[in-house]
Amino acid sequence: MIRPVVACRTTTLVKRGLPLLAGLVLSCTATGAGAAPSTFGPVIGSALLCRSQLDNAYFHAYLTEFFGPAYKREGGAYWFRTEASLWGSKVEQVMVSDDTSAVVFVAAILEAKPDELEKSVRAAAGTPFRAADDSRYPLRKSIPGSTIAYANDKSKIYCAKFKPQSVPQSTPQSTPQSTR
């Protein structure tokens, strides 16, 4: 049997807590950004390193589920603000190609200089990158195909693959039947 005093206190606590809970829910849905799920590194990190299949519809649905809708669609991509980190660096944004792009890609902007990001990725994931040329701001490329580029004082890391071309289906050829 529930004692009336306990029930009364619980009801009062719930009544007081509902506005706070509602405010938290609304603030999370209004900004669209949520804390990164525990799967962020394996899912998005692996995609950025070209270690998984790239499916822009899957990544769009994943990011929408955990961070809310994209805040813009520009340059053949959906842009998501995130509250996440990869390889010890804060991830500011993740971009996923839309269907207008000639390639399927996943990209992220991280708060780290490219040489720092390269070192931390190598230490954490074992993926080496090599400078593409001897310029002052070279692209850094990995064997699987991932690229680290300068984005002002930050880094952009991405994996891009050409879309598979659809194979035209041939119509079955009718074979002439022999007449006897």
C-alpha positions as CSV (number, residue, x, y, z in Angstrom):
1,M,0.0,0.0,0.0
2,I,1.4,3.4,-0.9
3,R,1.4,5.9,1.9
4,P,-0.4,9.1,0.9
5,V,2.5,11.3,2.0
6,V,4.9,9.5,-0.3
7,A,2.4,9.7,-3.2
8,C,1.9,13.4,-2.5
9,R,5.6,14.1,-2.5
10,T,6.1,12.1,-5.7
11,T,3.3,13.9,-7.4
12,T,4.7,17.3,-6.3
13,L,8.1,16.3,-7.5
14,V,6.7,15.2,-10.9
15,K,4.7,18.4,-11.3
16,R,7.8,20.5,-10.5
17,G,10.1,18.4,-12.8
18,L,7.8,18.4,-15.9
19,P,8.5,21.9,-16.9
20,L,12.2,21.3,-16.5
21,L,12.0,18.1,-18.5
22,A,9.9,19.7,-21.2
23,G,12.4,22.6,-21.4
24,L,15.3,20.1,-21.8
25,V,13.5,18.2,-24.5
26,L,12.6,21.4,-26.4
27,S,16.1,22.8,-26.2
28,C,17.6,19.5,-27.6
29,T,15.1,19.4,-30.4
30,A,15.3,23.1,-31.2
31,T,19.1,23.0,-31.6
32,G,19.0,19.6,-33.3
33,A,22.3,18.7,-31.7
34,G,22.6,15.9,-29.3
35,A,25.5,14.2,-27.6
36,A,27.3,11.7,-29.8
37,P,26.2,8.1,-29.5
38,S,28.7,5.5,-28.5
39,T,28.6,4.2,-32.1
40,F,29.8,7.6,-33.6
41,G,33.5,6.5,-33.8
42,P,32.9,3.1,-35.3
43,V,30.3,4.3,-37.7
44,I,31.4,7.8,-38.8
45,G,35.1,7.4,-38.0
46,S,35.4,4.2,-40.0
47,A,33.6,5.8,-42.9
48,L,35.9,8.8,-42.8
49,L,38.9,6.4,-43.0
50,C,37.3,4.6,-46.0
51,R,37.0,1.4,-43.9
52,S,33.3,0.9,-44.5
53,Q,30.9,0.9,-47.3
54,L,29.7,4.4,-48.2
55,D,25.9,4.7,-48.3
56,N,24.8,8.3,-48.1
57,A,21.2,7.5,-47.2
58,Y,22.4,5.4,-44.3
59,F,24.7,8.1,-42.9
60,H,22.0,10.8,-43.5
61,A,19.5,8.8,-41.4
62,Y,22.1,8.0,-38.7
63,L,23.1,11.7,-38.3
64,T,19.5,12.9,-38.4
65,E,18.6,10.4,-35.7
66,F,21.3,11.4,-33.3
67,F,21.9,15.1,-34.2
68,G,18.7,16.3,-35.7
69,P,18.0,17.4,-39.3
70,A,20.8,18.9,-41.4
71,Y,21.1,22.6,-40.9
72,K,21.9,23.2,-44.5
73,R,22.1,21.6,-47.9
74,E,24.9,23.0,-50.0
75,G,27.5,21.9,-52.4
76,G,26.0,18.5,-53.0
77,A,25.9,17.7,-49.3
78,Y,23.8,17.7,-46.2
79,W,25.6,19.5,-43.3
80,F,25.1,18.5,-39.7
81,R,26.4,20.2,-36.5
82,T,27.7,17.7,-34.0
83,E,28.8,17.4,-30.4
84,A,31.3,14.7,-30.9
85,S,35.0,13.9,-31.0
86,L,37.2,11.6,-33.0
87,W,40.8,10.7,-32.4
88,G,41.0,13.3,-29.6
89,S,39.7,16.2,-31.7
90,K,36.3,17.9,-31.5
91,V,34.1,17.3,-34.6
92,E,32.4,20.5,-35.6
93,Q,30.4,19.4,-38.6
94,V,29.8,16.2,-40.6
95,M,28.8,16.4,-44.3
96,V,27.1,13.6,-46.2
97,S,26.6,13.7,-50.0
98,D,23.2,14.1,-51.4
99,D,21.9,12.5,-54.6
100,T,23.0,15.4,-56.8
101,S,26.7,14.8,-56.1
102,A,28.7,12.8,-58.6
103,V,30.4,10.9,-55.7
104,V,29.3,9.4,-52.5
105,F,31.1,10.9,-49.6
106,V,31.3,11.5,-45.9
107,A,33.4,14.4,-44.6
108,A,34.0,16.1,-41.2
109,I,35.6,19.3,-40.0
110,L,37.7,18.8,-36.9
111,E,39.3,21.3,-34.6
112,A,42.9,20.2,-35.2
113,K,45.6,21.1,-37.6
114,P,46.1,18.5,-40.4
115,D,49.5,17.4,-39.1
116,E,48.1,16.9,-35.6
117,L,45.1,15.0,-36.9
118,E,47.3,12.8,-39.0
119,K,49.4,11.8,-36.0
120,S,46.4,11.2,-33.8
121,V,44.6,9.1,-36.4
122,R,47.7,7.0,-37.0
123,A,48.2,6.5,-33.2
124,A,44.5,5.6,-32.6
125,A,43.6,3.7,-35.8
126,G,46.9,2.8,-37.3
127,T,46.2,4.4,-40.6
128,P,49.2,6.2,-42.2
129,F,48.8,9.2,-44.4
130,R,51.3,10.6,-46.9
131,A,51.6,14.1,-48.3
132,A,50.4,14.2,-51.9
133,D,53.0,16.8,-52.8
134,D,55.6,19.2,-51.4
135,S,53.4,22.2,-51.2
136,R,53.0,24.3,-48.0
137,Y,49.5,22.8,-47.4
138,P,49.5,19.4,-49.0
139,L,46.6,17.0,-49.1
140,R,47.4,13.9,-47.0
141,K,46.1,10.6,-48.4
142,S,45.8,7.1,-47.0
143,I,46.0,3.9,-48.9
144,P,42.3,3.1,-48.4
145,G,41.5,6.5,-50.0
146,S,40.8,8.8,-47.0
147,T,42.1,12.4,-47.4
148,I,43.0,15.0,-44.8
149,A,43.0,18.6,-46.1
150,Y,43.5,22.1,-44.6
151,A,40.3,24.0,-43.7
152,N,41.7,27.3,-42.6
153,D,43.1,26.5,-39.1
154,K,41.2,23.2,-38.9
155,S,41.2,19.9,-40.7
156,K,38.7,18.4,-43.1
157,I,38.9,14.6,-43.4
158,Y,36.8,12.8,-46.0
159,C,36.2,9.6,-47.9
160,A,34.8,9.9,-51.4
161,K,34.0,7.2,-53.9
162,F,32.4,7.4,-57.3
163,K,28.9,6.1,-57.5
164,P,28.6,2.7,-59.0
165,Q,27.4,3.0,-62.5
166,S,24.2,1.2,-63.3
167,V,24.7,-1.6,-65.7
168,P,22.2,-1.5,-68.5
169,Q,20.1,-4.5,-68.5
170,S,20.1,-6.4,-71.7
171,T,17.0,-7.7,-73.2
172,P,16.9,-11.4,-73.8
173,Q,17.6,-12.2,-77.4
174,S,15.2,-14.5,-79.0
175,T,16.9,-17.4,-80.6
176,P,15.6,-18.4,-84.0
177,Q,13.8,-21.6,-83.9
178,S,14.7,-24.1,-86.5
179,T,11.9,-25.3,-88.7
180,R,11.7,-28.9,-89.7
